[in-house]
């Protein structure tokens, strides 16, 4: 594949994308044989940072503008020796070169936000890769989904780059004749086999020589695809066959596919022989001093620079899509008002013991299930993360940390503070500052731990619905074995150990110790009736805790917070490990 516009053409399922991924070092090497050489040497470890790869789905952040997307790529992919002003100038020049000046400050667009057109989005996706002036640029069907005019303008841009010395390798599906004219080199695939590799303008002559003559007014690309697809209209007739083709047809195995027949024909052609001779020479001169490292990615920016830009984009993306955060706050406020109204103004009598326990149980349960929204955290941006990570934008740890900080401080902490302030005083819990802040801390830790569980479950999932099923089952089992719905110590002793893996167990225990210690519930009794003679009554909060087997000492309270913190760290580590070893290569 020499500098120029190298096209890979073939019918659907012929292996175009797989072949492109192999060349771009984005295919799992397991089961593959052979070498991919760059200038006669093995691919360097940082090849994916030197080359560009434009995926078919135009993976860009839709909530940001065209300029912001390009600036993000420039900040992370250009070397640190390039100053901010130079990076900004590079972005401006690229916007002008791509013809995006009119939409430079317009959002790309999402499912909910109307943005730029499909062609402009495609050019933005290409610009994300062109920011580093790659020596090699890979594109997976860049014209798919575009109208004829837009596809032509995209190919014109690529042709200008190719003429400047860039090696462009692209897979194409059913190009127009005006698009076909741009190709310098053409590689044809059929059923995973190479049936032609050579100059694009010689392809029709090659097929004519083996008996497949294209009509004068037919599109060459369409005719070639007909041949590769084994369409009857493309089969050679006796009038167009040469002698060699007739002999080939007579002696062939009828069970062989068109791909096998054309591949065998190509092996005997001068194009294949010339290519093989050149490859033999390259292999003889092969420089083995550079040892390739599988899937090794180096970075042009440091850890903290990556963290700053990814965190900045994550927060900005959240702020530009306020429906999620507003909905989270609104639902939290509504639930706080609901529990506040139901248990409004609990008193210090016997009925208040059950009411306080029920209110705390509901609060703990609400915090667990309110974290289900975190399931979409990694799933929604899965393709974007995979593409940017293997392209050398940022480390996995940077992406993971930015998501945690953004989710915890915006969608967990703020709603929890609102929920605590509204529900605590409406219900009438213990009116002391220390009790209130311990209550808020406990509710936060329950939310954090439950969020960590959600992340650990959803990190390697590809569907939100499947992740929600697993999370719901997990939280239900945690509540069942928390020691409150079922007395495990007496009824199911052999399952009592499961409560130590339950977030609701630690959360509810801490909330009850914080609330019940120091409370009196027998002040309403007549003066002549002694509390210790009142059979079946709980006169103090300590008695209520003792009846449940809860250790209400100082350590008995704080050990629950320690356990919640440990569980949060463990599940976050599980989520990171899953994300770190997520399958990024097909």
Beta strands, then each sheet from edge to edge (+ up, - down):
strand 1: 4-9
strand 2: 37-38
strand 3: 41-42
strand 4: 52-54
strand 5: 136-140
strand 6: 167-172
strand 7: 185-190
strand 8: 193-199
sheet 1: 4+ 5+ 6+ 1+ 7+ 8-
sheet 2: 2+ 3-
end
